[in-house]
Amino acid sequence: MHSYNLTVLGHQVSFKAKAEPERVEKACSLIEDRFKQLKEQGAQLSNERILIFLSLALADDMLEVQEKLLATEERLKSFLTSLTGLGD
């Protein structure tokens, strides 16, 4: 497990995670970039509201990827089943 002490969106955060440093850096960059984009689009919004929108957007991205993964797994199972039937 790796220990991290980072500054994200101007806030110090310390935590431990199994994730490799490169992935944590990518995650921080993604958060910083998305926050900046949302801030530019909604300049009148508070940072708190922008963070809520950011959380919702990231959660939606994750749910979409999970749905695609499930659909891919189902197609793969179907394909493997059809291959198994060819050997009969």
C-alpha positions as CSV (number, residue, x, y, z in Angstrom):
1,M,0.0,0.0,0.0
2,H,1.3,3.4,-0.9
3,S,1.0,6.6,1.2
4,Y,0.1,9.8,-0.5
5,N,0.3,13.5,0.6
6,L,-1.1,15.6,-2.2
7,T,-2.5,19.0,-3.0
8,V,-5.7,18.7,-4.9
9,L,-7.7,21.8,-5.9
10,G,-5.7,23.7,-3.3
11,H,-6.4,21.3,-0.5
12,Q,-3.9,19.0,1.2
13,V,-5.0,15.4,1.4
14,S,-3.2,12.4,2.9
15,F,-4.3,8.9,2.3
16,K,-3.1,5.3,1.7
17,A,-4.2,3.3,-1.4
18,K,-3.2,0.3,-3.4
19,A,-3.2,2.4,-6.5
20,E,0.1,3.0,-8.1
21,P,1.5,6.6,-8.1
22,E,1.0,7.0,-11.8
23,R,-2.7,6.2,-11.5
24,V,-3.1,8.6,-8.6
25,E,-1.4,11.3,-10.5
26,K,-3.8,10.7,-13.5
27,A,-6.8,10.8,-11.1
28,C,-5.6,14.1,-9.6
29,S,-5.0,15.6,-13.1
30,L,-8.5,14.5,-14.2
31,I,-10.1,16.1,-11.2
32,E,-8.2,19.3,-11.6
33,D,-8.9,19.5,-15.4
34,R,-12.7,18.7,-15.0
35,F,-13.0,21.2,-12.1
36,K,-11.3,23.9,-14.3
37,Q,-13.7,23.1,-17.2
38,L,-16.8,23.3,-14.9
39,K,-15.5,26.5,-13.3
40,E,-15.1,28.1,-16.7
41,Q,-18.7,27.1,-17.7
42,G,-20.3,28.1,-14.5
43,A,-18.2,31.0,-13.2
44,Q,-21.0,32.1,-10.9
45,L,-21.2,28.8,-9.0
46,S,-19.5,28.2,-5.7
47,N,-16.6,25.7,-5.5
48,E,-18.9,23.5,-3.4
49,R,-21.5,23.3,-6.2
50,I,-18.9,22.8,-8.8
51,L,-17.5,19.8,-6.8
52,I,-21.0,18.4,-6.6
53,F,-21.4,18.6,-10.3
54,L,-17.9,17.1,-10.7
55,S,-18.9,14.2,-8.5
56,L,-22.1,13.6,-10.4
57,A,-20.3,13.7,-13.7
58,L,-17.5,11.3,-12.5
59,A,-20.2,8.9,-11.1
60,D,-22.1,9.0,-14.3
61,D,-18.9,8.2,-16.2
62,M,-18.2,5.3,-13.9
63,L,-21.8,3.9,-14.3
64,E,-21.5,4.2,-18.1
65,V,-18.3,2.3,-18.1
66,Q,-19.7,-0.4,-15.8
67,E,-22.7,-0.8,-18.2
68,K,-20.4,-1.2,-21.2
69,L,-18.3,-3.7,-19.4
70,L,-21.3,-5.7,-18.4
71,A,-22.5,-5.7,-22.0
72,T,-19.1,-6.7,-23.3
73,E,-18.9,-9.6,-20.7
74,E,-22.4,-10.8,-21.8
75,R,-21.4,-10.7,-25.5
76,L,-18.2,-12.6,-24.7
77,K,-20.1,-15.2,-22.7
78,S,-22.5,-15.6,-25.6
79,F,-19.6,-15.9,-28.1
80,L,-17.8,-18.5,-25.9
81,T,-21.0,-20.5,-25.6
82,S,-21.5,-20.5,-29.4
83,L,-17.8,-21.7,-29.7
84,T,-18.4,-24.5,-27.2
85,G,-21.4,-25.7,-29.2
86,L,-19.2,-26.0,-32.4
87,G,-17.2,-28.8,-30.9
88,D,-20.2,-31.1,-30.6
